[in-house]
């Protein structure tokens, strides 16, 4: 699925992402994602990284995919998932360039990323999306299906495969070096400060 723009101006993307999808996204774009997201946080990345270093097969195919930095809370009866808000992307910075090199096309989190990650986004044509922290209960409404696919022993930090519909995010860092956080600080900087 290619990127389309809805009448409300929000870009709609489907997974898996292609290079063409990524290059059509710019820092500041509001986006709705439909398709598959994989969840992974610190503990899961800690298990993936040694596999990457040894050139071994990962438990998920990352090419074209998006990893969402989240550890969802348990679902209440009748719900698919509990609160599913983002965690700080910077905590995964030491692992991200290696995953991007393998073909990962996007990550979702909150907060700024390191210069090394921003350079890797440019080099490997990938994007960093931001989800709204503190809105995990709202974000859970966009998850239509969930299954644990690796490292079940990690509990909330197990890798999950989510099927999402119109999952709302913003492009924080694009593949051109654009950075919504830096742009925002510049736009609202006081000249007398």
C-alpha positions as CSV (number, residue, x, y, z in Angstrom):
1,X,0.0,0.0,0.0
2,X,1.4,3.4,-0.9
3,X,1.0,6.6,1.1
4,X,-2.2,8.5,0.4
5,X,-3.4,11.7,1.9
6,X,-6.9,11.8,3.4
7,X,-9.3,14.7,2.9
8,X,-8.4,15.9,6.5
9,X,-4.7,16.2,5.4
10,X,-3.5,13.2,7.4
11,X,-1.3,10.8,5.5
12,X,-2.4,7.1,5.5
13,X,0.2,4.4,5.2
14,X,0.0,0.6,5.2
15,X,2.6,-1.9,6.3
16,X,5.0,-3.2,5.2
17,X,6.7,0.1,4.3
18,X,8.7,0.5,1.1
19,X,11.5,3.0,0.4
20,X,8.9,5.0,-1.7
21,X,6.6,5.2,1.3
22,X,9.4,6.4,3.6
23,X,10.6,9.1,1.2
24,X,7.1,10.5,0.9
25,X,7.0,11.3,4.7
26,X,8.4,14.5,6.2
27,X,8.9,15.6,9.8
28,X,5.7,17.0,11.1
29,X,3.4,14.9,9.0
30,X,0.4,13.5,10.8
31,X,0.0,9.8,9.8
32,X,-2.4,6.9,10.3
33,X,-1.0,3.4,10.1
34,X,-3.0,0.4,9.1
35,X,-1.4,-3.1,9.0
36,X,1.1,-4.8,11.3
37,X,3.3,-3.3,14.0
38,X,5.7,-5.3,16.2
39,X,6.2,-4.4,19.8
40,X,9.7,-4.5,21.4
41,X,11.2,-2.7,24.3
42,X,14.6,-2.8,26.1
43,X,14.5,-6.5,27.1
44,X,13.5,-7.7,23.7
45,X,16.1,-5.5,22.0
46,X,18.7,-7.0,24.4
47,X,17.9,-10.4,23.0
48,X,17.7,-9.4,19.4
49,X,21.0,-7.5,19.3
50,X,23.3,-10.6,20.0
51,X,21.5,-12.4,17.2
52,X,22.2,-9.5,14.8
53,X,25.9,-9.4,15.9
54,X,26.2,-13.1,15.2
55,X,24.4,-12.9,11.9
56,X,21.6,-15.3,13.1
57,X,18.0,-15.3,12.1
58,X,15.7,-13.0,14.2
59,X,12.4,-14.3,15.5
60,X,10.6,-11.8,13.4
61,X,11.2,-10.6,9.8
62,X,12.0,-6.9,10.2
63,X,12.4,-5.9,6.6
64,X,9.8,-3.3,5.8
65,X,8.3,-3.4,9.2
66,X,7.7,-0.9,12.1
67,X,8.7,-1.6,15.7
68,X,6.6,0.1,18.3
69,X,8.4,0.7,21.6
70,X,5.7,-0.3,24.0
71,X,4.9,-2.9,26.7
72,X,1.1,-3.1,26.8
73,X,-0.7,-3.6,30.0
74,X,-3.0,-6.7,30.3
75,X,-6.3,-6.5,28.6
76,X,-9.5,-6.2,30.6
77,X,-12.1,-8.9,29.9
78,X,-13.5,-8.3,26.4
79,X,-10.7,-6.0,25.3
80,X,-7.9,-6.9,22.8
81,X,-5.2,-5.1,24.8
82,X,-4.8,-2.8,27.8
83,X,-3.1,0.6,27.7
84,X,-0.5,0.6,25.0
85,X,1.4,3.9,25.2
86,X,4.9,4.5,23.8
87,X,8.1,4.3,25.8
88,X,11.2,6.5,25.3
89,X,12.8,5.8,21.9
90,X,16.2,6.9,23.0
91,X,16.5,3.9,25.2
92,X,16.7,1.7,22.1
93,X,19.2,4.0,20.3
94,X,22.2,1.6,20.7
95,X,20.2,-1.1,18.9
96,X,18.3,0.8,16.2
97,X,21.0,1.4,13.5
98,X,21.7,-2.4,13.3
99,X,17.9,-3.1,12.9
100,X,17.6,-0.4,10.2
101,X,20.5,-1.9,8.4
102,X,18.5,-5.2,8.2
103,X,15.6,-3.4,6.5
104,X,13.5,-2.1,9.4
105,X,11.6,0.9,8.0
106,X,10.1,2.6,11.0
107,X,10.0,2.9,14.8
108,X,7.4,4.4,17.1
109,X,8.2,5.9,20.5
110,X,8.3,9.2,22.3
111,X,11.2,11.6,22.8
112,X,14.3,12.5,20.8
113,X,16.7,10.1,19.1
114,X,20.5,10.2,19.0
115,X,22.5,11.6,16.1
116,X,23.6,8.1,15.2
117,X,19.9,7.0,14.8
118,X,19.1,10.1,12.7
119,X,22.0,9.4,10.5
120,X,20.9,5.7,10.1
121,X,17.4,6.9,9.2
122,X,18.9,8.8,6.3
123,X,21.3,6.1,5.3
124,X,18.8,3.2,5.3
125,X,15.7,5.3,4.3
126,X,13.6,4.9,7.5
127,X,11.4,7.0,9.7
128,X,10.8,7.6,13.4
129,X,7.2,8.2,14.4
130,X,6.0,9.7,17.7
131,X,2.9,8.5,19.5
132,X,1.4,10.5,22.3
133,X,2.7,9.6,25.7
134,X,0.0,9.3,28.4
135,X,-2.7,8.3,25.8
136,X,-2.1,4.5,25.9
137,X,-5.8,3.8,26.8
138,X,-6.9,5.8,23.7
139,X,-4.3,4.1,21.5
140,X,-5.5,0.7,22.5
141,X,-8.7,1.3,20.5
142,X,-6.7,1.2,17.2
143,X,-5.4,-2.3,17.9
144,X,-7.6,-5.0,16.2
145,X,-5.6,-8.1,16.9
146,X,-2.6,-9.1,19.1
147,X,-0.5,-12.1,19.5
148,X,2.8,-12.8,21.2
149,X,5.4,-14.0,18.6
150,X,8.7,-14.1,20.6
151,X,10.1,-14.1,24.1
152,X,6.8,-14.8,26.0
153,X,8.9,-15.2,29.2
154,X,9.4,-11.4,29.1
155,X,5.8,-10.7,30.0
156,X,4.8,-7.2,28.9
157,X,8.1,-6.9,27.1
158,X,7.5,-9.9,24.9
159,X,7.5,-9.2,21.1
160,X,3.9,-8.9,20.0
161,X,2.4,-8.7,16.5
162,X,-0.3,-6.1,16.4
163,X,-2.8,-5.6,13.7
164,X,-3.8,-1.9,13.8
165,X,-6.2,0.3,11.9
166,X,-5.7,4.0,11.5
167,X,-3.1,4.1,14.4
168,X,-2.3,7.8,14.9
169,X,1.3,9.0,14.9
170,X,3.4,11.9,13.8
171,X,6.7,11.9,11.8
172,X,9.4,13.1,14.2
173,X,12.5,12.2,12.2
174,X,12.4,11.6,8.4
175,X,14.9,10.2,6.0
176,X,16.1,13.7,5.0
177,X,17.4,14.7,8.4
178,X,14.1,16.5,9.3
179,X,13.5,16.7,13.1
180,X,10.1,17.9,14.3
181,X,11.5,18.5,17.8
182,X,14.3,20.8,16.6
183,X,12.0,22.5,14.2
184,X,9.5,23.2,17.0
185,X,12.2,24.6,19.3
186,X,13.4,26.9,16.5
187,X,9.9,28.1,15.6
188,X,9.0,29.0,19.2
189,X,12.4,30.2,20.4
190,X,12.3,33.6,22.0
191,X,14.8,36.1,20.6
192,X,15.3,37.9,23.9
193,X,16.0,34.7,25.8
